[in-house]
C-alpha cells in the first residue's frame, strides 16, 4: 500500500510542473509568476542541475608498510577522567586518570601518562600542586615508539587550605 501511495505522489509531482510566465509589472520591473498575466510571455525553465558525487576508493593498508600499520592500529584513545577543564579536589595531591581505548591494548604495548609534559610512573599522578595542569596519554610499543596520543586535557587541581 505504501508503494502505491509513493508512486501516485511521484506521478502527481511530476505531472504538476508549473508553467512560468515573465512580465513587466506596474513599477517597470521584471517579474515572474505561475499565473498568466496580461502581456506575459511563457518561458521555458531548464531542468534542475544535479550532481552525482564520484565513488571514493576504499582505503586498504599495504602489507609493505608495517610501521604505518602499527602506528594506525589504535583508532581511539581518550582521557575520560578528569574531564576537560574539570576540577579535582583532594588533600592528597593525587589524580587518578582513566581512559577509553579502541581496540584493546596489544601485548607488549603500554599506556604512559604525562602530566604537564612529564612522564609519570603510573596512571595515578602524585604530588600534584594546586592550579591548572595538562594531561596526555601515549601508547608506546615495546620498541619505545609512540603508537597513539590522546588529546591534551586541561584540568584544575584544588585542595583545602592548610591553615
N, C-alpha and C positions, 0 to 999 in steps of 0.2 A: 504494500500500500504506500509506503514511504517513497518508493522508487517512482510510482505513478505520479505522486504529488510533485516530486522534484522535476520529473520530465515535463509535466504541464506548466510548472512555474518557469522553467527554462524556455519553453515554447512561447509563453506569453511575453517574457522579457525580450526574446529575440524578435518576435513579430511586432513589438511595441516600439520599435525605433522611431523616435520623433523626427519630424522634418524641421529644419531650421530655416528661418527667414531673416533676411538682413534688410534694414530700412533706416531712414533718417528721421529722427524724432523732431518734435517742435522746436527744440533748442538747437537743432542743426547738427546734433551728434549722431554717430552711427550706433545703432542698437540692434540687438538680436532677439528673436522670440521664436517660440514653437507654435505660435498662433499667427496665421497670415494677417497682415495689416495692409491697409490701402497703400499702394505704392511700394510694397516689399517685394523682394526677389528671393526665390528659393535658392539656397546654396547647398552644395554637397560637402558634407563633413567627412574628412578622411578617416579611415579606421584607426582605432586606438593603437598606439605603438606598444608592443610588448617586448620584454627582454627575457631570454632564457639563459640562465647562468651556465657557464661551462662546467663540465664534470671535473671535479678536482681529483687527482690521483691519490690513492691511499698510500700512506707512508709505511714503508717496511724497512726496518733497520738492516743494513748489510752485514753479513757474517764476518767480513774482513775487519770491521771496526769494533773490536771487543771493548776497547777503552770507552768509546762513546756509549755502548750498550750498558756497561756497568755504571756509568755516570747517570744515565737516564733511567736506571732501574726503579728508583723510588719516585712515584708520581706526586705524593702529598706528604709534607712534613709541616706541622703547625703546632705552635705552643698554645695549649688550651687553658693553662692556668700558670701564672696570673694573667688576667685579661689585659688587653691593650689599654693603657692609661688607667689601669686598675690600681687599687691601694691594698697593700699588705700591711697588717698590723700585728705585731707581736713584740715581746721584750727580749726574745732570744737571739734576734739578728739572723734568723734563718728564713729562707724562701724555698719552698718545695715547688718544683716545676713539673708539670705534666704535659703530655703532648699527644698528638694524633699522627699516625704514620700509616701510609698505604704504599705498597703491600708491606707485610710484616718484615721486621729486621732479619736480614740474611745472616747465616752463621759466619762468624769472623768479623762482621761489621759492628760498629759501636756508635752510640749516641753520646755526643760530648756537649756540655753546657758551657756557654761563655757569658759571663756577667761583666758588663762594661768592657768587653773585648778581652777579658782574661779568662783562660780556660780553668774550669773547676774540676775537682776530682770525682764529683758525682752530680746527680740531678738535684741535690739539695745544696743551695748556696749558703754558706755560713759566714758570720762576721759582716753581714750587710749593714751599712750605716744608714741613718735616716737620710731621705732625699730621693731624687729621681735616678733611676738606673735602667739599663737596657739589658735584654736577654736575647740570646740567639742560640739555636741548636744546630749542630752539624752532624752528619753521618759520615764517619770515617771508615774506610775499608781497612782490612788487616795490613795492607801495604802503607797505610797512613794517608792515602789520597782521599780528598774530600769528595763524597758522592752526592750530597744534597745539603742545602742550607735552608733553614726556616726564615721567615720574615722576622726582622728585629722587632721586639716588643718593648715598649716603654712602660715602666710601672713606677709607683711611688711607694717607698717604704716608710712607715710611721711606727713609733713606739712611744710608750708613755714617758713622760718626763721623769728623770731620776731624782728630781728634787723632792 
